Amino acid sequence: MVTLSACDTATGKLEGEEGSDGLAEAFLLAGAKSVVGALWDVDDSATEALMKDFYRHLAEGEDKSTALRQAKLDYLKRWGDLPPSFWAGFTLVGDGSTPITF
């Protein structure tokens, strides 16, 4: 799994029927099974909190997609009903059904 926690790392140029061509797709083509990236400009503090929870959930044995979802829910629980621009920007591309072994 590759995690790209910077702004706009899950976006790219549209290439017709092939879909989006960007950094996440480059990692998948290079052999990564999954990539987590941002769909828009993300707030630094929100990203830090979200990524800490994401990796904590991974360390607890949750699969990648569940860990990301739970990190988003944890963020909302901790910080209240903030706009989605703070917590919803991260997406997982590829296989999210498997846990990470540390």
N, C-alpha and C positions, 0 to 999 in steps of 0.2 A: 504494500500500500504506500502511496505517495500522498503527502499532505502539503498543499500549497495554500498557506494561510494569508497570502497577500491579496490585494484588490484585483478583481476581474480575472482571476486565474482559471476559471472554468468557462470562460467565454472565448470566442474566436470568430474568425471570418467564416461566413456561410459559403459553403461549397456545393450548391445545388443539392442533388439527391444524396450526396455523401454526408451531409450534415455540417456541423461546425468543425473548423480546423483550428485548433489552438494548442496551448501548452498541455492541457489535460490529455488530449488525444495523442500528443507526441509521446507522453509517458506510457500510455496504453499500447501504442505501436512498438515501443521499446521493450515491452514485456511486463509492465506493471499490471497487476490484476485489478487494481482499483485506484482511483484518484479522488481526493477531496479537494475542492476548490471553491472560490467565491464567484458568484454571478454578477457582483457589482462592487462599488467602493464600500469597504467595510470599516467600521470604527475600530481603532486599535485596542481600546480597553475592552470592548465587547468581544473582540476576537480572542484576546488573551483569556478571558473568563470561559468562553465557549470551548476553546482548545484544551484548557486544563481539564474541564469536565469530560470532554470527548476522550482524552487519553486515560482518564481515570476509569471511565466505563469500559474502555478496551482492556485495561489491566485487570478489571474484574471479570473478564471473560465474555463480555457481550460481543455479538457480531458487529461489524462495522456500521451497517445502516441503523441498527438499534442504538448503538453508542452515540451516533450523531443526533438521532432523534431525541434521545434522552438528555443529551447535553443542551439541546435547544429548550426542552421543557424545564430543565434545571435553571437555565438562564431566566426564563419567564417567571418561575417561582421565586427566584432570588431578587430580581430587579423590578418585578411588576409588569404591567401591561404596556411595554414599550413597543414602538412601531416595528414592523418586521424588518426594516432596514438595519436594525441592530442585531438581530438573531437569525433571520431566515436566509441570509445570503449564501450560506455554504450548502453545497450539494455533493453527493457522492456519485461518481461515474464508474461503471464497471461492476464487479462482483462485490456486493455488500453483505452477502449472506454468511460469510465465514468470519470467525473470530481471528484475532492476531495472537500468535504465541510469542511470549517474551522469553 
